[in-house]
Amino acid sequence: MTLIFAFGVALLLSLFLTPVTAYFARKYKFVDDPKIHRHPAILHKKIIPRAGGIPVYLALLISSLFFIPLSPKIIGIYLGGLILVCVGIIDDRHDLGKSVKLLSQIVSALIVVFFGVGIAFITNPLSFILTMPGAEVIRLDTIRIVFNFFGEHSILILADLFAVLWIVWVINMVNFSSGVDGQMPGIVLITLLVLFIASLRFGATDPSQLVVSKLAAAGIGATLGFLFFNFYPARIFPGDSGSYFLGYLVAVIAILSGAKVGTAILVMAVPLVDGVFTVIRRITMKKSPFLGDRSHLQHKLLDLGLTQRQVALFYWGLCAILGAVALSLNSRGKSFALLVIAVIILGGLLWLNSNLPQKGQK
């Protein structure tokens, strides 16, 4: 019952706070003006308020405070998320440099890891090839530094480093998926729903998973409430505050739900592979990996004639299908499925980029 309440309270708060945020964002110029913000990937023609991270974060925070007991990990999640939302809001108004935003992502990841959120092991991506005992997982908690600071503490070198890299990577990949109205929140919503179901499977044997389920339920409610106002035609954009926080939330919940990193990767395979392909393509072209363009998959689909709603629904549908696959497969099956999906997506991206030149090019 508390899961339903956590979801319901977050949903109602998000439905209330999102239009309020949109009103004040427009009033105080936290907006995306296509006449000023000349980004090659911009699709809208009128001024749209940003700062979408505010209602999502507050809805999650308030709902969680009611239904989730405070612990070092939960406090760390709140603090790390707050940093991302604050920096994102400033960027929504003043367009901060890429290095500043990347630094904020690293700091938020370091904070949540410092408060105890880490990855002790990952599934071996080659486990479907290797059949030897113990090949299913790769332990990351074998190298540690122990120190005394008001009690004994330890730093798990590989585990903490991987957790930081994972969080920062997911934040940026989710941000890359903010292509058309409703696309990114819908992807996050489905991913959180899959992670919620995955955490419920272990709730009976592991009480800590109930906390994860509540956090995921609150995240689902907060995201769904925001999505009502972000689906085409959008009345508010998530901005960096929204996309950074939602990416951060997915990354952290994937860790807390029993290191379901593979599950999250498989559900978000399309935007994640597209993001990796985009970064590699930009680097090979001797451009900044953070430099925006119109070569993402969503832009190619628009060039094929799909509407913004159809593109968003296309992404949602693929994520939902991959989510069902992720929930039905074991770790070895997920690794194999991810490899197959990645090859298919990369092949499609290469074909689209070869046959549909970037808009404005001959």
N, C-alpha and C positions, 0 to 999 in steps of 0.2 A: 504493500500500500504506500509506503514511503517513496518508492520509486515513482509511482504515479503522481504523488504530490510534488516531488522534486521536479518532474517534467512539467506539471501543470503550472506551478508557481513561476518557473523560469519562462514558460510560454506566455503567460499573462503579462508578466513584467516586460518581456521583450516587445509584445504587441503594444503596450502602453508607452514604453520608453523610446521606441524607434521613431515614431512620428514626432515626439517631443524633441528628440535629438535632431531630427531633420529640420525642424522649425528654427532651433537656435543655431544650428550649423549654417543655415542659409542667412540668418540674421547677422551673424558675426563672421561671415565670409569664409567659412570652412567648406568650400565648394570646389567642384571641378568645372571650370569654365573652358569650353573647347576653344574659345577665341584667345585665351591666354595660355592654357596648358596644351601646347601643340605637340602632342604625342602621336606617332604614326599609327598606333593601334586604337585611337579614340574612335568610338562609333556614335556617341550621342551628339545631338546638335544644340542642346540647351543646357543651361546651368543646372547641375545636380549637386545637392549637399553631400558631403562626405561624412567622416567621423562615425562610421558604422560600428566601430569597435566599442564605443561607449555603451550602447544599449545591450549588446551581446555580453560584454564583460560584467556589467552591473547585474543583469538578469541572472547570469551564472553565479556570481558572487553572493547575491542576496539569497537565492534559492539554496545554495550550498551551505550558507551559514545557518539556515534553519534545519537542514536535514543531515549534514555531515559534521561529525565532531572534529574540532581542530586538532591537527597533528603537525609535526615538522614538515612532512611532505605536502600537506594541504596548504600550509602557510607559504611554503616555497612556491607552489603553483600560483597562488594569488599574487605574490610579489613579482615573480617573473612575468606573469601576464600583465600586471600593472605597468611595468617598464615598457613593454611592447606597445600597449595601448597609448601611453603618454607620448612616447616618441612618435608613434604613428599619427597621433592627433596634431602634434607640432608639424609633422611633415605634410599633413593635409592642408595646413595653412601656409607653410613657408617653404615647402619642397627641400627637405634636407638632402645632404650629399649621400651617395651610396655607401661610403665608408662609415658614416655615422649610423646609418640604419643597420648595417651589418654588425657593427660593434654592439648595438643594442640587442640584437639577436643573440650574440655570443654571451653577453652579460646575463641575459634572462635565462639562457640555457645553463650557464655556470651556477646561477643562484638556485635553480630547481634541483640541479645535481648535488650541490652542496647540502641541500636540505634532505637528501636521501633518495632521490629518484635516479636510479641507475639501471644499467642493463648487465646482468651477471652472465648471460649467455645468449647466443643467437643460433638459429637453425643453420646448419651447414648447407649452403646453397648447392653443394655437389653431393648431398646425401642420397639423391636418387641414383647416383652412379656408384658411390662407395657403399659397400655392404658390410664392412667390418664393424665390430661392436664399438660403440662410442662415437661413431662417425656422424651421428645425427645432429649433434650440437657442438658448438665451439665455445669453450669456457673463456670468459673475459675477466674473471675475478681471481686469477691466479697470482697476479703481480700487484702487491699492495704496499703502501707506506703507512706505518703506524706511528702516531704521535699523540702526545698528551696535551690537551688544552681543555681544562675544566672537565677532565675525564678522558678516557681513551677513545681516539677516533682513528679512522683509517681512510686512505685514499686508494681506490682501486683504479690503477692507472689506465688500463685498457678499457675497462667497463665505463668509467667516467668520461674518457675521451670519446668513446663510441657514442655514448648518450648525447654529449654536446653536439657532435657532428650530425647525429640523427635528427635532433631537434632543429638545428639551424637549416639542415637540408630540407626537411618537411615544410618549415616556415616559407622558404623561398619557392618550393615547388607548388605549394598551395597558392602563393601569391601570383605565380606565373599562370595559374588556372583561372584568374579573374578576367576572363576574356569578354564574355557577353553577360547581360543582365541575368542574375540568378544562377549562373553556372557554378561559381566557386562555393557559395553557401549550400547548394544542393549536393555537391560532391562531398563536402564536409558532413552534411546531415546524414547521408547514406553511410559514410565511413564510421561515424560515431554510432550509428544504429547497429552496424555489424560488430563493432568492438563491444557495445553494450550486450549484445546477445552472447558474444564469446565470453565475457566476464561472468554472465549469469550461469554458465555451464559449471564454473568452479566455485560458485557462491556457497553451495552446500558444504563443501569440504574446506574452503578457505574463506574465513570471515572477512578478510581484508578486501576480497573481491566485491563484497556488497558495497563498500565505500566507492570503489571504482564504478560500479553499476550506477550508483546515485549521481556521481560526477558526470558520467556519460549521459544519464537521463536529463540532468539539468542542462548539459551542453546541447542536447537534441532540442529541448524546449526553447532555449535561447536562440539557437540557429533557425529553427522553424519560424519563430515569431518574426525574426528579421527578414527571412526569405519572402514573407508575404508582401513586404514593401520593396524588395530588391528584384523580384521577377519582372520581366519585361512588360510594360515600360517602367523602369526603376524610378522610385521616388527618393531613394537614397542609395549611395554607394558604400561598400564596406570601407573603402580607403585602405591605406596600409595598416591602420589601427585594427581594422576588422580582419583582413586577410592574414596579417601576422599573428594575431591572437588565436584565430581559428586553426591555423596551421600548427601553432604551438600546442593548442589543446589536443589536437589529434595525436601529435607526436608523444605527448606526455601520457595520455590515456592508453596509447598502444604499449608503452613501457609498463604502466601500472597493471594492465590487464594480463599479466603473465608474459611480458616480452612478446606481444603479438605483433612484432614488427613486420613479419612476413605477411600476416593478414592484412595490415594496413597498406603495405606496398601493393599487394595483389588487388585490393579494392580500388586503389587510386592509380593503378598501373598506367592508364591512358594519360592523365596529366603528368605523372611522374616521368614516364618515358619521354613524353613530349618536352618536359622541362630539361631533362638531361640532353636530349637531342639538340634543343635550342642552345644550351650553353656550349656544347661541343661545336656546333655550327658557327656560332659567333666567334669562338676562340680561333677556329681554323680560318675564319675570314679576317683575323687580326682586329676584331672588334671587342669592346667590353662585353663580358657575359651578362651584364646587367643593363645593356643598352636595348631599349625597346624597339620592336619592329612588328611587322604584320606577317610573320612566318610561322606563328603558332598554328596548331591543328585547327583551333576554332576559327582562325581567320581564313584558312584554306577552305573550310566547310562553308563559310559565308561566301567566299568567292565561287563556290560550286552552286550557289543559289539558295542555300538554306537560310531561314530567318533566324533571328536571335533566339526566339523561343524554341525552335527546332534544334538548334545547336545545343542549348542548355539541356533539353530533354534527351538528346542523343548521349551526352555525357552522363546524365543521371541514369539512363537505361543501361549503359555499359557498366557503370559502377555497381548498379544493383545486381546485374548478372554476375559480375566478378565477385561481389560480396557473397552471393549464394554459393558460388563455387568455393570461395575461401572457407566458408563455414562447413562445407561438406567434405573437404579434403584434409588429410593429415599433413604434417610438415613436409614430408618428402613429395607428396602430391602438389603442394603449393609451390615448391621450388620448380618442379617440372612445368606446371601451368604458367608460372611467371615467365619462365624462359620462352615458352611457346608464344605467349601473349606479347612479350617484348619484341620478338622477331617479327610478328605480324604487324605490330604498331610501327616499328622502325621501317619496315618495308613500305607501309602505307605513307608514312611521312616522307620518305625518300622519293616515292612516286609523285606525291602531291607537290613537293618542292621542285621537282624536275619539270612537271607538266603545267604547274600553275605558278608562274613567276610572281615574286612579291609585287603587290599593287604599286603602280607607279613606275615599274621597270618595264623595259621592252624585251 
